[in-house]
Amino acid sequence: MTDALGALVALSGLVRTVLLAGGIVVAAIATADWAARTRRISPFGGLSRFMRVQVDPRLAGVERQVVRAGGHPSATPWWGLVVYVVVAGLVIAGVDALAGLVREVTLFSTAGVVGILALLVHWVFRFLALALLVRVLSSWFPRLAYSVWTRWSFRATEWMLAPLRRVLPTFGMIDLSPLVAWFALQPVEWLVMHLFFPGF
């Protein structure tokens, strides 16, 4: 298990380096494409032709979303860069989460059955925190809120948000219950772990 953890830490460093280098390249391409689209460089030059032939077709999907949202097509390269940064962040978070899981399994499993039970309780609280985060982020995008990909987060958290909603004051359209639940999870987890698994 220790070897797996070491390999994941090394992989995390490699992934960060590769994605950072990729980000620099994507930023340079986005700058050149934006300059070509806004005619800050000659539209008849070799660089502009390269952008039209090689880069713009690959950004067609992003451009459709930008135009559909009311944006100008010349902003497409920057939105492409934003998409890259978000995907890169998710990949890094995924590798780090996997390394964290291996580290936790290594740590908790040394205590036998009690350690495994403590780990399962810990993971339940982590899952609830993730579900709250997904629920809040998806609520900012109405289409996502009703998506199959995010519906699970509503089912996983409604049992704790409904009672909070009844006692918390309302501020127009703002629902404070996810925020309160998010901040309450950590002390509740500490209390549960302290009472039932004092060694952890």
C-alpha positions in Angstrom: 0.0 0.0 0.0 2.9 2.3 0.8 4.4 1.7 -2.7 1.0 2.5 -4.3 0.9 5.8 -2.3 4.4 6.7 -3.4 3.5 6.0 -7.0 0.4 8.2 -6.7 2.3 11.0 -5.2 4.9 10.8 -8.0 2.0 10.6 -10.6 0.4 13.7 -9.0 3.7 15.7 -9.4 4.0 14.5 -13.0 0.4 15.3 -13.9 0.8 18.8 -12.4 3.9 19.5 -14.4 2.3 18.2 -17.7 -0.9 20.1 -17.2 1.0 23.3 -16.3 3.1 23.0 -19.5 -0.1 22.3 -21.4 -1.8 25.3 -19.8 1.1 27.6 -21.0 0.7 26.2 -24.5 -3.1 26.6 -24.5 -2.8 30.1 -23.2 -0.4 31.0 -26.0 -2.7 29.4 -28.6 -5.8 31.2 -27.1 -3.9 34.6 -27.3 -2.9 34.0 -30.9 -6.4 32.8 -31.8 -8.0 35.8 -30.1 -5.6 38.1 -31.9 -6.5 36.5 -35.2 -10.3 36.7 -34.6 -10.1 40.3 -33.5 -7.8 41.2 -36.4 -5.0 42.4 -34.2 -2.8 40.4 -36.5 -3.2 40.2 -40.3 -6.1 37.9 -41.2 -4.2 36.9 -44.3 -1.0 35.9 -42.5 0.2 32.3 -41.9 -0.6 32.4 -38.2 -4.2 33.5 -38.8 -4.7 30.8 -41.5 -3.3 28.2 -39.1 -5.7 29.3 -36.4 -8.7 29.1 -38.8 -7.7 25.7 -40.2 -6.3 23.9 -37.1 -7.6 25.6 -34.0 -11.1 27.1 -34.7 -12.7 23.8 -35.8 -11.6 22.3 -32.4 -13.2 25.1 -30.6 -16.5 24.9 -32.5 -18.4 23.3 -29.6 -17.2 26.0 -27.2 -18.0 28.7 -29.7 -21.6 27.4 -30.1 -22.1 27.6 -26.3 -20.6 31.1 -26.2 -22.9 32.4 -28.9 -25.9 30.6 -27.4 -25.1 32.4 -24.1 -25.0 35.8 -25.9 -21.3 36.1 -26.0 -19.1 37.2 -28.9 -17.4 34.5 -31.0 -14.0 36.3 -30.5 -14.2 35.4 -26.8 -14.2 31.7 -27.7 -10.4 31.2 -27.2 -10.6 32.6 -23.7 -13.5 30.3 -22.8 -11.5 27.4 -24.3 -8.7 28.3 -21.9 -11.2 28.4 -19.0 -12.5 24.9 -20.0 -8.9 23.7 -20.0 -8.2 25.1 -16.6 -11.4 23.6 -15.1 -10.6 20.1 -16.6 -7.0 20.3 -15.5 -8.1 21.2 -12.0 -10.5 18.3 -11.9 -7.8 15.9 -13.1 -5.4 17.1 -10.4 -8.2 17.0 -7.8 -9.0 13.4 -8.9 -5.4 12.2 -8.6 -5.0 13.9 -5.2 -8.2 12.4 -4.0 -7.1 9.0 -5.0 -3.8 9.5 -3.2 -5.7 10.7 -0.2 -7.9 7.6 -0.2 -4.9 5.3 -0.4 -3.3 7.3 2.5 -6.5 7.0 4.6 -6.9 3.3 3.9 -3.3 2.8 4.9 -3.7 4.8 8.1 -7.1 3.5 9.2 -6.5 -0.2 8.3 -3.6 -0.5 10.8 -6.3 -0.4 13.6 -8.2 -3.4 12.3 -12.0 -3.6 12.2 -12.4 -0.4 14.4 -10.2 1.5 11.9 -12.2 0.3 9.0 -15.5 1.4 10.7 -13.9 4.8 11.5 -12.8 5.1 7.9 -16.3 4.3 6.6 -17.8 7.0 8.9 -15.2 9.4 7.7 -16.0 8.6 4.1 -19.8 9.2 4.7 -19.0 12.7 5.9 -16.8 13.3 2.9 -19.5 12.1 0.6 -22.1 14.5 2.2 -19.6 17.4 1.8 -19.2 16.5 -1.9 -22.9 16.2 -2.4 -23.5 19.6 -0.9 -20.8 21.1 -3.1 -22.3 19.5 -6.2 -25.8 20.6 -5.2 -24.7 24.3 -4.7 -22.7 24.5 -7.9 -25.4 22.8 -10.0 -28.0 25.2 -8.6 -26.1 28.1 -10.3 -26.8 26.4 -13.7 -30.5 25.6 -14.0 -29.9 22.9 -16.7 -27.5 21.1 -14.4 -29.9 21.2 -11.4 -32.2 18.7 -13.2 -29.5 16.6 -14.8 -29.1 12.9 -14.1 -25.5 13.7 -13.2 -26.4 16.0 -10.3 -29.8 14.7 -9.2 -28.1 12.3 -6.7 -26.7 15.3 -4.7 -30.2 16.6 -4.1 -31.4 13.1 -2.8 -28.3 12.7 -0.7 -28.6 16.1 1.1 -32.3 17.0 1.2 -32.8 15.0 4.5 -30.5 17.4 6.3 -31.3 20.6 4.5 -35.1 20.5 4.8 -35.1 20.8 8.7 -32.5 23.6 8.4 -34.7 25.5 5.9 -37.6 25.5 8.3 -35.6 27.2 11.1 -33.2 29.5 9.1 -34.4 33.0 8.1 -34.9 33.5 4.3 -33.1 36.2 2.3 -35.2 36.4 -0.9 -34.0 33.7 -3.3 -30.9 32.8 -1.2 -31.0 29.5 0.6 -28.5 29.5 3.4 -29.2 25.8 4.5 -26.4 24.3 2.3 -23.8 26.8 3.7 -24.9 26.1 7.3 -24.8 22.3 6.6 -21.4 22.5 5.0 -19.9 24.3 8.1 -21.7 22.0 10.5 -20.4 18.8 8.9 -16.9 19.1 10.2 -17.7 19.6 13.9 -20.4 16.9 13.7 -17.8 14.5 12.2 -15.3 15.4 14.9 -17.9 14.8 17.6 -18.9 11.4 16.1 -15.3 10.3 15.7 -14.4 11.5 19.2 -17.3 9.7 20.8 -17.1 6.4 18.9 -13.6 6.2 17.6 -11.4 8.1 20.2 -8.1 7.0 18.7 -8.8 8.7 15.4 
